[in-house]
Amino acid sequence: MAKMPEASADLIDHFPAFLARFPGKLELEGLSRQTKAFQRRRGVRSGTDLFRLALAWGSGGYSRQHVAAWAGERGIATLTQEALIQRLHGAGEFLEAVTGQLLARVGAAPAWHGRVLRIGDSTSLSKPASKGTDWRVHCVYDLGVGGFTPLEVTDKHGGEALDRGKPVAGEIRMADRGFANAQSWQRFLQARQQPEEQNDFIVRMRWNTIRLIDQAGELFDIIAWLKTRPCDSDTYEITASARSGKHQRPMQIRLIARRKPPEAIEATHKHLRQQASRKPTRIDPRSLIAAEYLVLATSLPAEDLPSGEVLAAYRLRWQIELAIKRLKSLMKVGEIRTRTEVGTRCWLHAKLIVALLCDHLSQDFLESFPSAAFRPRRSQFAVAGDRGRAARTHSRDRSRDHDHHARTA
């Protein structure tokens, strides 16, 4: 357990400088009263002081007993441990609102063919002594900005869906196989603020989760199609329709398949056999065929973006894996110490607030390098518009910086 700093007349209070990192229009007092987290000055003098207590407990790594003692020594609040618990349990909605306002001020940066390129994913979290998933943090990562945009905390019943996080105009969202759900694809495409806005997706396919229809209106067998691919090429494409429900009109998509290298195929087959031996179950022969290919489904028109560019864009999906790894390894988001729902929501949002501010602070750190003078400024809270190739170059530079920090952290 970390040791709380002792009270001293010479101790410098850095909290005002920390608050200066927030957007100027963020009203902590107003949000605390609006969410009913702070209503009376009993033990805690203001919503800002309640916010400070929540961060000290959630992201500071201190126990509630230590936080209560430290707050009394510093004159921040006069609370018993039990009273602090009640205050923190009522602050979850307040911290969620602060997180939402931080994310709402993140702009959109076109980074690929004049389009906003974002990645969706989620990470599973477990309570103490739990062996399964108890909580999920759903994330959307903007490659042009180099940071999270929407973030959403749900319990274990909140499944992955492509439409988590409202899309912006011109957005292309990429996701892995867990997002292969035609209903969420349909909702994502329909979540347009204006009819002329264009949203598209690139999602990795599972061979058995989407009901596909060919151009003749018959069921499309993706395994039969993969089995008959010629060996003179490693990339194949076909147009089909995905049916999301009985009363929904099938949506046209492109299926792009790329044959994996022999060593990757062998590794995937070995993994499938190991999984089957643990359960134990028999391997479906169709799974072995599908394992030989990377199959993507996209709503992007072929005349605008050929299959090679779609595959190249999907390779950037690992950026969100690094970002989530930083949340878990540096911010310790996966080490939940609470046992109640209200306590966990407060604890998680306190962690996410500090993570967002650290990401904003890292912008200044990256700008201190000599090469920063030749890169456009990309702050999460003040994002410039489309810079074409310069935006893509910056995204690659940020990728290398983030990769380096992830390896050396």
C-alpha positions in Angstrom: 0.0 0.0 0.0 1.4 3.4 -0.9 2.1 5.8 1.9 0.1 9.0 2.1 2.2 12.2 2.2 2.3 13.7 5.6 0.8 17.1 6.2 3.3 19.9 6.4 3.2 23.7 6.2 5.8 23.6 3.4 4.0 21.0 1.3 3.0 22.3 -2.1 -0.5 21.7 -3.3 -0.4 20.6 -6.9 -4.1 20.0 -7.3 -4.8 23.5 -8.8 -2.3 22.8 -11.5 -4.0 19.4 -12.1 -7.3 21.1 -12.5 -5.8 23.5 -15.0 -5.4 20.6 -17.3 -9.2 20.3 -17.6 -11.1 22.2 -20.4 -12.0 25.7 -19.2 -15.8 25.2 -19.6 -15.9 22.1 -17.4 -17.9 23.0 -14.3 -17.2 20.5 -11.5 -19.5 22.2 -9.1 -22.4 22.3 -11.5 -21.9 18.7 -12.6 -21.7 17.5 -8.9 -25.0 19.1 -8.1 -26.7 18.1 -11.3 -25.8 14.4 -10.7 -26.8 14.8 -7.0 -23.3 13.7 -5.9 -22.9 16.9 -3.8 -26.0 18.4 -2.2 -25.0 19.5 1.3 -21.8 20.8 2.8 -21.6 18.1 5.5 -18.0 16.9 5.8 -17.2 17.9 2.3 -17.2 21.5 1.4 -17.6 21.4 -2.4 -18.0 19.2 -5.5 -14.4 19.9 -6.3 -13.2 18.5 -3.0 -15.4 15.4 -3.6 -13.8 15.0 -7.0 -10.4 15.2 -5.3 -11.3 12.5 -2.8 -12.5 10.2 -5.5 -9.3 10.6 -7.5 -7.2 10.0 -4.4 -9.0 6.8 -3.8 -9.5 5.5 -7.3 -6.3 6.5 -9.2 -4.1 7.3 -6.2 -4.1 3.7 -5.0 -4.9 4.5 -1.4 -7.4 2.8 0.9 -10.5 4.7 2.0 -9.2 4.7 5.5 -6.0 6.4 4.3 -7.9 8.9 2.1 -10.2 9.9 5.1 -7.1 10.4 7.3 -5.2 12.4 4.6 -8.2 14.6 3.8 -8.6 15.5 7.5 -4.9 16.4 7.9 -4.9 18.5 4.8 -8.2 20.2 5.7 -9.9 19.0 2.5 -12.7 17.1 4.3 -13.7 15.9 7.7 -15.1 12.4 7.3 -15.0 9.0 8.9 -14.3 6.0 6.7 -17.9 5.0 6.6 -19.0 8.5 5.6 -16.4 8.6 2.8 -17.7 5.3 1.5 -21.2 6.8 1.2 -19.9 9.9 -0.5 -17.9 7.8 -3.0 -20.7 5.5 -3.8 -22.9 8.5 -4.7 -20.2 10.0 -6.9 -20.2 7.4 -9.7 -22.6 9.3 -12.0 -20.7 12.5 -11.3 -17.4 11.0 -12.4 -19.0 9.4 -15.4 -20.3 12.9 -16.5 -16.8 14.3 -16.1 -15.4 11.5 -18.3 -18.1 12.2 -20.9 -17.3 15.9 -21.0 -13.6 15.2 -21.4 -14.3 12.9 -24.3 -16.9 15.2 -25.9 -14.2 17.8 -26.4 -12.1 15.5 -28.4 -12.3 16.5 -32.0 -12.3 14.3 -35.2 -9.2 14.3 -37.4 -9.5 13.0 -40.9 -6.5 10.7 -41.5 -7.2 8.4 -44.4 -8.6 9.6 -47.7 -10.3 12.5 -46.0 -12.1 10.1 -43.6 -12.0 9.7 -39.9 -10.5 6.4 -39.1 -11.4 4.9 -35.7 -11.1 1.5 -34.0 -13.6 -0.2 -31.7 -12.7 -2.7 -29.0 -13.4 -3.6 -25.4 -11.5 -5.1 -22.4 -12.8 -7.4 -19.8 -12.3 -6.8 -16.1 -12.8 -9.1 -13.1 -13.6 -8.4 -9.4 -11.4 -9.8 -6.7 -11.5 -13.6 -6.5 -13.6 -13.8 -9.7 -12.7 -16.2 -12.5 -14.9 -14.6 -15.2 -15.8 -11.3 -16.7 -17.6 -8.9 -14.4 -17.1 -5.5 -16.1 -16.2 -4.3 -19.6 -14.7 -1.0 -20.7 -15.8 -0.3 -24.3 -13.3 1.9 -26.2 -13.1 3.7 -29.5 -9.7 4.9 -30.6 -9.2 7.7 -33.1 -6.0 7.1 -35.2 -5.9 10.7 -36.4 -6.0 12.1 -32.9 -4.0 9.3 -31.3 -6.3 8.8 -28.3 -9.6 7.5 -27.0 -12.9 9.2 -28.1 -15.9 7.4 -26.6 -15.4 5.2 -23.5 -18.2 3.3 -21.9 -18.2 1.2 -18.7 -20.7 -1.7 -18.5 -21.2 -4.8 -16.5 -20.7 -8.3 -17.9 -24.1 -8.1 -19.7 -22.9 -5.2 -21.9 -21.7 -7.0 -25.0 -19.5 -5.8 -27.8 -21.2 -3.9 -30.6 -20.0 -1.8 -33.5 -22.5 1.0 -32.7 -21.2 1.6 -29.1 -19.9 5.1 -29.3 -21.8 7.5 -31.6 -20.0 7.8 -35.0 -19.0 11.2 -36.4 -19.5 12.3 -40.0 -17.4 10.5 -42.5 -16.2 7.9 -39.9 -14.8 4.5 -40.9 -14.8 2.2 -37.9 -12.7 -1.0 -37.7 -13.2 -3.9 -35.3 -12.2 -7.5 -34.7 -14.2 -10.7 -34.9 -16.1 -10.0 -31.7 -18.0 -7.3 -33.6 -19.2 -9.5 -36.4 -22.9 -8.9 -35.8 -25.1 -7.7 -38.7 -27.6 -6.0 -36.4 -25.0 -3.7 -34.9 -23.6 -3.0 -38.4 -27.1 -1.9 -39.4 -27.5 0.4 -36.4 -24.0 1.8 -37.0 -24.8 2.7 -40.6 -28.1 4.2 -39.6 -26.6 6.4 -36.8 -26.2 9.4 -39.1 -27.0 12.9 -38.0 -27.6 14.0 -41.6 -28.8 11.9 -44.6 -25.8 13.0 -46.7 -23.3 11.9 -44.0 -21.4 8.7 -44.8 -20.3 6.1 -42.2 -18.6 2.8 -43.1 -17.0 -0.1 -41.3 -14.3 -2.7 -41.7 -14.9 -5.7 -39.5 -13.1 -9.1 -39.4 -15.5 -11.9 -40.2 -16.3 -15.2 -38.5 -17.4 -17.8 -41.0 -20.5 -18.9 -39.0 -22.0 -15.7 -37.4 -23.4 -13.7 -40.3 -26.2 -14.9 -42.5 -25.0 -14.1 -46.0 -27.1 -13.9 -49.2 -25.7 -13.9 -52.7 -26.8 -11.7 -55.6 -29.4 -14.4 -56.7 -31.0 -14.2 -53.3 -29.7 -17.6 -52.2 -27.7 -18.4 -49.0 -24.0 -17.7 -49.6 -21.6 -20.4 -48.4 -18.5 -18.6 -47.5 -16.6 -21.9 -46.8 -17.4 -23.2 -50.2 -16.2 -19.9 -51.7 -12.9 -20.1 -49.9 -12.3 -23.7 -50.9 -12.6 -22.9 -54.6 -10.2 -19.9 -54.5 -7.3 -20.3 -57.1 -3.7 -20.4 -55.9 -2.5 -17.8 -58.4 -3.4 -15.0 -56.0 -3.6 -14.4 -52.3 -6.3 -11.8 -52.2 -9.9 -12.4 -53.2 -13.1 -10.3 -53.2 -16.8 -10.9 -53.7 -20.0 -8.8 -53.1 -22.8 -10.3 -50.9 -25.5 -9.2 -48.6 -25.8 -9.5 -44.8 -29.2 -10.1 -43.3 -29.6 -8.6 -39.8 -33.2 -9.8 -39.2 -36.5 -10.9 -40.7 -37.9 -7.4 -41.0 -34.6 -5.7 -42.0 -33.5 -5.2 -45.6 -30.3 -7.0 -46.4 -27.3 -4.7 -46.6 -24.7 -5.1 -49.3 -21.2 -5.6 -48.2 -17.8 -6.6 -49.7 -16.0 -9.7 -48.5 -12.3 -9.4 -48.8 -10.2 -12.6 -48.1 -6.5 -12.8 -47.9 -4.7 -16.1 -47.7 -2.3 -16.3 -44.7 1.3 -17.4 -45.0 1.9 -21.1 -44.4 3.5 -20.6 -41.0 0.5 -18.5 -39.8 -1.9 -21.2 -41.0 0.0 -23.9 -39.1 0.0 -21.8 -35.9 -3.7 -21.2 -36.2 -4.4 -24.9 -36.8 -2.3 -25.8 -33.8 -4.2 -23.3 -31.6 -7.5 -24.8 -32.7 -6.4 -28.3 -31.9 -5.2 -27.2 -28.5 -8.5 -25.6 -27.7 -10.4 -28.8 -28.9 -8.2 -31.0 -26.7 -9.0 -28.9 -23.6 -12.8 -29.0 -23.8 -12.8 -31.8 -25.3 -14.6 -31.3 -28.6 -14.1 -32.2 -32.3 -12.8 -29.5 -34.6 -15.2 -28.5 -37.3 -13.4 -29.0 -40.7 -14.9 -25.7 -41.8 -13.0 -23.9 -39.0 -9.7 -25.3 -40.4 -10.5 -23.9 -43.8 -11.6 -20.5 -42.5 -8.4 -20.4 -40.4 -6.3 -20.2 -43.6 -7.7 -16.8 -44.5 -8.2 -13.3 -43.0 -11.7 -12.3 -44.1 -12.9 -8.8 -43.8 -16.4 -7.4 -44.3 -16.7 -3.8 -45.3 -19.4 -1.3 -46.5 -16.8 0.7 -48.4 -17.4 0.8 -52.2 -14.9 -1.0 -54.3 -14.5 1.9 -56.8 -13.3 4.2 -54.0 -11.0 1.9 -52.0 -9.6 -1.3 -53.5 -9.1 -4.4 -51.4 -5.4 -3.8 -50.9 -6.0 -0.5 -49.2 -8.8 -1.9 -47.0 -6.4 -4.7 -45.8 -3.6 -2.1 -45.2 -5.9 0.0 -43.1 -7.0 -3.0 -41.0 -3.4 -3.6 -40.0 -3.6 -0.5 -37.9 -6.1 -2.1 -35.6 -3.3 -3.2 -33.2 -3.0 0.5 -32.1 -6.1 0.1 -29.8 -4.5 -3.0 -28.3 -1.5 -0.9 -27.2 -3.8 1.8 -25.8 -5.8 -0.7 -23.8 -2.5 -2.3 -22.6 -1.4 1.1 -21.3 -4.7 1.4 -19.4 -4.1 -1.9 -17.7 -0.3 -1.8 -17.2 0.2 1.8 -16.3 -3.2 2.9 -14.8 -3.9 -0.6 -13.3 -7.5 -0.5 -14.6 -7.7 -4.3 -14.5 -6.9 -4.5 -10.7 -10.4 -3.8 -9.4 -10.4 -3.6 -5.6 -14.1 -3.0 -5.0 -16.9 -5.4 -4.6 -20.1 -3.3 -5.0 -21.4 -2.0 -8.3 -21.6 1.7 -7.3 -18.1 1.5 -5.8 -16.6 -0.1 -8.9 -18.2 2.5 -11.2 -16.7 5.3 -9.2 -13.3 3.6 -9.0 -13.2 2.9 -12.8 -14.2 6.3 -13.9 -11.6 7.9 -11.6 -9.0 5.8 -13.3 -10.3 6.7 -16.8 -10.3 10.5 -16.0 -6.6 10.4 -15.0 -5.8 8.2 -18.0 -7.4 10.8 -20.3 -5.5 13.6 -18.7 -2.2 11.7 -18.9 -2.8 11.2 -22.6 -3.4 14.9 -23.0 -0.2 15.6 -21.0 1.8 13.2 -23.2 1.0 15.5 -26.2 3.3 18.2 -24.6 5.9 15.6 -23.9 5.9 14.3 -27.5 6.1 17.9 -28.8 9.4 18.4 -26.8 11.3 16.1 -29.3 13.3 17.8 -32.1 11.1 16.3 -34.7 8.0 17.8 -33.1 8.6 21.1 -34.9 7.9 19.3 -38.2 4.7 17.5 -37.0 1.3 19.2 -36.7 0.0 19.7 -33.2 -2.5 17.0 -32.2 -4.0 17.7 -28.9 -7.0 15.6 -27.7 -8.8 18.8 -26.7 -7.9 21.0 -29.7 -7.6 19.0 -32.9 -7.0 20.6 -36.2 -8.8 19.7 -39.4 -7.7 17.4 -42.3 -4.1 17.7 -43.2 -3.9 14.9 -45.8 -0.6 13.2 -45.9 0.7 15.1 -42.9 -2.0 13.6 -40.8 -1.1 10.1 -41.9 2.6 10.7 -41.2 1.8 12.0 -37.8 -0.3 8.9 -37.0 2.6 6.7 -38.0 5.0 8.7 -35.8 2.6 8.5 -32.9 2.3 4.7 -33.4 6.1 4.3 -33.1 6.2 6.5 -30.0 3.3 4.6 -28.4 4.9 1.2 -29.3 8.2 2.3 -27.8 6.5 3.4 -24.5 4.5 0.2 -24.3 7.7 -1.9 -24.6 9.7 0.1 -22.1 6.9 0.8 -19.5 
